[in-house]
Structures are given as structure tokens and as C-alpha cells.
């Protein structure tokens, strides 16, 4: 039996592998450099953008159920990044607000994201990066139409 190398793998499969590896690296970076999970990052970014929000509204912005958000907010609150506040108008309702420490954490993360630091030597080259960007946008835009009928996506 002959083993395949990554150079022999079809592009669609390489894209899946690259996405998986990049996701793992990103999650490790978030945890090690910023003390956040992906879900925590999204919740903090939501609060940084929209300000104090009701628990249910944060859940909607984060595309999670309110019950799922509870654990995320528990962790963020434990770390001093958000605080829960009872709504004075409706004591049953809880609002979530980002703390100054949470704002500083998101500001540092946002600065890193906006730095444009390349991931590889290939995307450090503007011409190559433009081709990669065009390819990825087309793959994302194609949705279900990107594979021949009856064939798997990867």
C-alpha cells in the first residue's frame, strides 16, 4: 500500500485539514495569550460592540441558547471580564456588562487581529495573498454548489 503525502491530497480535502489545524491553533492562541475560549471571545466582542445587554440578547448575538451562554458568562465573570447586573425595571432580567478588564482583553485581541500579521510566507506576498483570498471567498460563497453532484465535499 502506498502512502499519500499532503502534496497528493485534493485541494478540497487540504482546505478541510487547513481549517481544522488553523482552528486548533487559534483556540490554543486564544487560551494561552488571552485566557479566552472562542465562545468567550464572541461574547466579549458582542458586549464591547453593543454595550450592556440582556442575557437573552447576548445569546442571540452569539448564536447560542441562553442556557449555553450561562456557562460562558460564568467563566467570564469568574475571570473579572464581565459582570451581571439585575435590571432595575424587571428584577427577573439580568443584564451583562463588560468590565474594564474585559475591554482591555478585547482591545489587545482586536489589535492583534487587525495587525495583518501573515500566517505563512505565502500570504506575506501580496500577490499570492490576493489569490488565496479570492479562492477562499469563492469557496465560502459557493455553499452547496461547490462540489459536483454526488461527490463529497472533501
Secondary structure, 3 states (H helix, E strand, C coil): CCCCCHHHCCHHHHHHHHHHHHHHHHHHHHHHHHCCCHHHHHHHHHHHHHCCEEHHHHHHHHCCCHHHHHHHHHHHHHCCCEEEEECCCCCCCEEEEECHHHHHHHHHHHHHHHCCCCCCCCCCCHHHHHHHHHHHHHHHHHHHHHCCCCCCCC
